[in-house]
Amino acid sequence: MTVMYALLALSLGIAVGLVVIVVEELRWEARNRLPRCTTCGQLHNRHAAHR
């Protein structure tokens, strides 16, 4: 039974590690994505000069 508990703990640790990697990847993509402008609707940097 202790072997099963050890395997369960190992699989839970791996699952948590994968979740952390996926969440960090999503946060990195969201941080580096160009935002959609509320004035013109195009994708460009914040505080862009509009003419």
C-alpha positions in Angstrom: 0.0 0.0 0.0 2.9 2.4 0.7 4.1 1.9 -2.9 0.7 3.0 -4.2 0.8 6.1 -1.9 4.3 6.9 -3.2 3.1 6.6 -6.8 0.0 8.7 -6.0 2.2 11.4 -4.4 4.6 11.3 -7.4 1.8 11.7 -9.9 0.2 14.5 -8.0 3.6 16.3 -7.9 4.0 15.9 -11.6 0.5 17.2 -12.2 1.1 20.2 -10.1 4.3 20.9 -11.9 2.6 20.7 -15.3 -0.1 23.1 -14.1 2.5 25.6 -13.0 4.3 25.4 -16.3 1.0 25.9 -18.3 -0.1 28.8 -16.1 3.3 30.6 -16.4 3.2 30.1 -20.2 -0.3 31.6 -20.4 0.8 34.6 -18.2 3.9 35.2 -20.4 1.8 35.1 -23.6 -0.8 37.5 -22.1 1.9 39.9 -21.0 3.7 40.0 -24.4 0.6 40.2 -26.6 -0.3 43.5 -28.2 -3.5 44.9 -26.8 -6.5 45.8 -28.9 -7.0 49.6 -29.0 -10.3 50.8 -27.7 -10.1 53.9 -30.0 -9.4 52.3 -33.4 -9.7 48.6 -32.7 -6.3 47.8 -34.1 -3.5 45.9 -32.4 -0.7 48.2 -31.3 1.2 49.3 -28.2 -0.5 51.1 -25.4 -0.5 54.9 -25.5 0.0 55.0 -29.3 -0.5 58.4 -31.0 -3.8 58.5 -33.0 -4.2 60.9 -35.8 
